[in-house]
Amino acid sequence: MSKPKTIYSRSEAHRLRDQPCIDCGTMSRIDRQLQRDESGEPDPDVSVLWYCPDVLCNGHDGFSIEDQ
């Protein structure tokens, strides 16, 4: 079984856009969370998940769009 990719560099994450939900197809918003950056990197890692707006959908708790 493959692992979902949720960590991107900040520059990669900036280019990602809203995506259709993998469960129901509704356009889902992206949520980016900066990871703890103690090294002071110019392009730190960002955690990325998409969330379906439909509260009854399985994608409401978050999903990723590609595998590692």
C-alpha positions in Angstrom: 0.0 0.0 0.0 1.4 3.4 -0.9 1.8 6.4 1.5 0.0 9.6 0.6 2.3 12.6 0.0 1.4 15.4 2.5 4.8 17.2 2.8 5.9 19.6 0.1 8.5 22.4 0.0 6.9 25.8 0.4 7.6 26.7 -3.3 5.8 23.5 -4.4 2.9 24.0 -2.0 2.4 27.6 -3.3 1.7 26.2 -6.8 -1.0 23.7 -5.6 -4.6 24.6 -6.1 -8.0 23.5 -4.9 -8.8 20.0 -6.2 -12.0 17.9 -6.7 -12.7 15.6 -3.7 -11.4 12.0 -4.4 -14.6 10.7 -2.8 -17.5 12.8 -4.2 -15.9 15.2 -6.8 -16.9 18.4 -5.0 -14.2 21.2 -5.3 -12.2 21.0 -2.1 -10.1 23.7 -0.5 -6.4 23.3 0.2 -4.9 23.8 3.7 -1.2 24.5 4.1 0.6 24.4 7.5 4.2 25.4 7.8 6.2 22.7 9.5 8.5 23.7 12.4 11.5 25.3 10.8 14.4 25.5 13.3 17.1 25.4 10.6 16.1 28.6 8.9 15.8 27.1 5.4 14.8 29.5 2.7 12.3 26.9 1.4 10.9 25.1 4.4 8.5 22.1 4.4 4.8 22.6 4.4 2.1 20.1 5.3 -0.7 20.0 2.7 -4.1 18.5 2.8 -7.4 19.1 0.9 -10.7 19.2 2.8 -14.1 18.5 1.2 -16.8 21.0 2.2 -19.4 18.2 2.4 -19.6 17.2 6.1 -21.0 13.8 5.2 -18.2 13.0 2.7 -15.2 10.8 3.6 -12.9 13.6 2.2 -14.2 16.1 4.8 -11.5 14.9 7.2 -8.7 15.6 4.7 -7.2 13.8 1.7 -4.0 14.0 -0.4 -3.9 13.9 -4.2 -0.7 11.9 -4.8 1.4 9.1 -3.4 5.0 9.2 -2.2 
